[in-house]
Amino acid sequence: MSPTRSDMGIWLINLPRDTDRRARMERQLAAMGLHAQVFAAVDGRAREEELAPLTDAAAYARNMGQPILPGKMGVYASHIAVWQAFLASDHDIALILEDDVVFHDDFPQALDTALAGAAHWDLVRFNCIRAKLPIPQGRLGAYRLNAYLGPFTGNACYLIHRDVAARILPNLRPQTRAMDHELNRFFVHDYRQLGLEPWSSHPDDGGTSTITGTGFALVNKPHWTRRLPHYRVKAGNYLRRLWWLARRGMLWPRRRQLLETTS
C-alpha cells in the first residue's frame, strides 16, 4: 500500500516574529486542504553561542567557500529539530516546509503523485535553488522523477520517510555544511534524494532573508584564490555522486519509463 496524506505529518518552519510569512503559508495550505504544525525556527543570531560549539567552522569554510553565518546555523538546527519532532510523532512520512514557499496550482497533484510513488524515493523535493544535470529515473504520472549529477540544493519543500530521517539524523553533527548541501551528500548517507519535475512550487523570500540579509548583504565570499580548497571539494563531489549513481544503476536516462505505484 502506498502512503496517503493521512500517513503524512506537515511541519512549517517559521521564526515566531515572521507573522506575515506564517499567515501567508497558512492561507496557501488551507486553500489546498492541508494543515501544518508550525515549528518555531531556531534563531541563529540569538543562539549563536549555543550553536557555535555544534559546528566545525573550519570545515564549513572549506566545504562552502565562505564563513558560516549564524543564520545558517539556525536553519541547520531547525531542520534537525523538525526531524526529531517527526520521529517523535506517529507519522510515516513528513512534509517539511520553510516559510517562503509559493505553491503552484498543481501542488496537490504533485504531492499525491509523490506519495503514490513513495517506493521510488527516500527524500523528494518539490522545488530547488539549484538542480544541475538531471538524470530521469522514470515518470510518475505527469512528472519526471530525477536524480542529479550536479548540485541539488534548497530545502524549502520536501518529503522524507521516517526510516531515512532516523538513519541520517545521528550523522548530522557537527555542522560542516549548509543543510541542503549536507543532504546532497546522498553518497555518504546512502539514500535516494530525488526531485519531482516540473516543479510544483518555488521559494521566494522577496529578496529579504533573515539568513543572508537583504540582497545577500551578509554573505562574504573570500577571494577565489582562498577558495581553492572549496573548488577541490566541489570537483570531488561530482565524482562521488557519479560513482554512487553508477553503482546503483541510476545513471542511464529512463525518461519514458512509467514507474509503478500501488494503491
Residue pairs with C-beta under 8 A, 6 or more apart in sequence:
1 262
1 263
2 115
2 116
2 117
2 118
2 119
2 261
2 262
2 263
3 92
3 93
3 115
3 118
4 115
5 34
5 111
5 112
5 115
7 91
7 92
7 93
7 115
8 91
8 92
8 93
8 94
8 95
8 115
8 159
9 37
9 86
9 89
9 91
9 93
9 94
9 95
10 29
10 34
10 35
10 36
10 37
10 94
10 95
10 97
11 36
11 37
11 39
11 82
11 85
11 86
11 94
11 95
11 96
11 97
12 22
12 25
12 26
12 29
12 36
12 37
12 38
12 39
12 97
12 98
12 99
13 39
13 41
13 78
13 79
13 82
13 96
13 97
13 98
13 99
14 21
14 22
14 25
14 38
14 39
14 40
14 41
14 99
15 40
15 41
15 43
15 99
15 210
16 40
16 41
18 99
18 210
21 99
21 100
22 38
22 99
24 99
25 36
25 97
25 99
25 101
26 36
26 38
28 101
28 102
28 103
29 35
29 36
32 103
32 107
32 108
33 108
34 108
36 95
36 97
37 85
39 78
39 81
39 82
39 85
41 74
41 75
41 78
41 99
42 51
42 73
42 74
42 75
42 77
42 78
42 81
43 74
44 51
44 69
44 70
44 71
44 72
44 73
44 74
44 75
44 77
44 211
45 70
45 71
45 74
47 73
47 74
47 77
48 70
48 73
51 70
51 73
51 74
51 77
52 73
54 73
54 77
54 173
54 174
54 175
55 68
55 73
55 174
55 175
55 176
56 174
56 175
56 176
57 67
57 68
59 174
59 176
60 67
60 68
60 175
60 176
60 177
61 67
61 68
61 230
62 229
62 230
62 233
63 176
63 177
63 181
63 230
63 233
64 177
64 178
64 181
64 230
65 221
65 222
65 227
65 230
65 231
66 219
66 220
66 221
66 222
67 220
68 175
69 211
69 212
69 218
69 219
71 209
71 210
71 211
71 212
71 218
72 178
72 211
73 175
74 211
75 155
75 178
75 179
75 211
76 172
76 175
76 178
76 179
76 182
79 96
79 155
79 179
80 169
80 172
80 173
82 94
82 96
83 94
83 160
83 165
83 169
84 169
86 94
86 96
86 160
86 162
86 165
87 162
87 165
87 166
87 169
91 162
92 161
92 162
93 115
93 118
93 159
93 160
93 161
93 162
94 159
94 160
94 162
94 165
95 111
95 157
95 158
95 159
96 155
96 157
96 158
96 159
96 160
97 156
97 157
98 155
98 156
98 157
98 203
100 156
100 203
100 204
100 205
100 206
101 127
101 156
101 157
101 201
101 202
101 203
101 204
102 201
102 202
102 203
102 204
103 200
103 201
104 199
104 200
104 201
104 202
106 200
107 126
107 200
107 201
109 141
109 142
109 200
110 126
110 143
110 196
110 200
111 126
111 159
111 200
113 140
113 141
113 142
113 143
113 196
114 121
114 124
114 126
114 140
114 143
114 159
114 196
115 159
116 140
116 141
116 261
116 262
116 263
117 140
117 145
117 259
117 260
117 261
118 159
118 161
119 260
119 261
119 262
120 137
120 138
120 140
120 145
120 192
120 194
120 259
121 145
121 159
121 192
121 193
121 194
122 160
122 161
122 164
122 191
122 192
122 193
122 194
123 158
123 159
123 160
123 161
123 164
123 183
123 191
123 192
123 193
123 194
124 145
124 158
124 159
124 193
124 194
124 195
124 196
125 152
125 154
125 155
125 157
125 158
125 193
125 194
125 195
125 196
126 157
126 158
126 159
126 195
126 196
126 199
126 200
126 201
127 154
127 156
127 157
127 199
127 200
127 201
127 202
127 203
128 152
128 153
128 154
128 195
128 199
129 153
129 154
129 180
129 203
130 150
130 151
130 152
130 153
130 154
131 146
131 148
131 150
131 151
131 152
131 153
131 154
131 195
131 197
132 148
132 149
132 150
132 151
132 152
133 148
133 149
133 150
134 144
134 146
134 147
134 148
134 195
134 197
135 146
135 147
135 148
135 149
135 245
135 250
135 251
135 253
136 144
136 145
136 146
136 253
136 254
136 255
137 145
137 146
137 147
137 194
137 250
137 254
137 257
137 259
138 144
138 145
138 254
138 255
138 256
138 257
138 258
138 259
139 145
139 255
139 256
139 257
139 258
139 259
140 196
140 259
140 261
143 196
143 197
143 198
144 196
144 197
144 198
144 255
145 194
145 195
145 196
145 259
146 194
146 195
146 196
146 197
147 192
147 193
147 194
147 245
147 250
148 195
148 241
149 238
149 241
149 242
149 245
149 251
150 238
150 241
151 181
151 184
151 237
152 184
152 193
152 195
153 178
153 180
153 181
153 184
154 180
154 203
155 179
155 180
155 183
156 201
156 203
157 201
157 203
164 191
167 189
167 191
168 183
168 189
168 191
171 188
171 189
172 182
175 182
176 182
177 185
183 189
183 193
184 193
184 237
185 237
185 240
186 192
186 193
186 241
186 244
187 240
187 241
187 243
187 244
188 240
190 244
207 214
207 215
208 214
209 216
211 218
212 218
212 219
213 219
221 227
242 251
245 251
